[in-house]
Amino acid sequence: MRMRKKQDLPSKPCVCCGLPFTWRKKWARDWEAVRYCSDRCRQHGAGNGGAAKVGTPLTPQIHSYQPNTHKR
């Protein structure tokens, strides 16, 4: 079997984060059914019943700083 360049492999966008991901050999049997680029996206998208919006950021919420006010 001849090696292929990564540019020649098929790719498609992740339904969770919207970033493109490229075909992998382990996905050869079910490439049409692959929807997520990673386990993180699959877990995030599965929590919404698979209806995650494209471009939804996976970054955590930024909380404002609150100084420690209790006495020791």
C-alpha positions in Angstrom: 0.0 0.0 0.0 1.4 3.4 -1.0 1.7 6.2 1.4 -0.6 9.2 0.9 0.0 12.8 1.7 -2.1 14.2 4.4 -3.4 16.8 2.0 -4.9 14.0 -0.2 -6.9 12.5 2.6 -10.6 13.4 3.0 -11.6 15.8 5.7 -14.8 17.2 7.2 -15.8 19.7 9.9 -16.5 18.6 13.5 -20.2 19.2 14.4 -19.2 20.4 17.8 -16.3 22.8 17.4 -16.5 23.4 13.6 -12.8 22.7 13.0 -11.9 20.4 10.1 -10.4 17.0 10.9 -8.8 14.5 8.6 -9.5 10.9 7.9 -7.7 8.3 10.1 -7.1 4.7 9.4 -9.1 3.6 12.5 -12.1 5.4 11.0 -11.8 3.6 7.7 -14.9 1.3 8.3 -17.2 4.1 9.4 -15.9 7.4 8.1 -19.4 8.4 7.1 -20.6 8.0 10.7 -17.7 9.9 12.3 -19.0 13.3 13.4 -16.6 14.6 16.1 -12.9 15.3 15.9 -12.0 14.1 19.4 -13.4 12.5 22.6 -13.8 15.9 24.1 -16.0 17.1 21.3 -18.0 13.9 21.3 -18.7 14.2 25.1 -19.6 17.9 24.8 -21.8 17.3 21.8 -23.5 14.2 23.3 -24.6 16.1 26.3 -26.9 18.2 24.1 -28.4 15.2 22.4 -25.9 15.6 19.6 -27.3 19.0 18.7 -24.3 21.1 19.5 -24.0 24.3 17.6 -21.1 24.7 15.2 -18.5 27.1 16.5 -19.5 26.6 20.2 -16.3 27.3 22.2 -15.2 24.5 24.6 -13.3 26.9 26.8 -14.3 27.1 30.4 -16.1 30.1 31.8 -13.9 32.9 33.1 -14.8 33.8 36.7 -14.0 37.1 38.2 -11.4 37.2 40.9 -12.7 37.3 44.5 -10.0 37.7 47.2 -10.0 35.3 50.1 -11.8 37.3 52.9 -11.9 34.7 55.7 -9.5 34.9 58.6 -7.2 32.1 59.5 
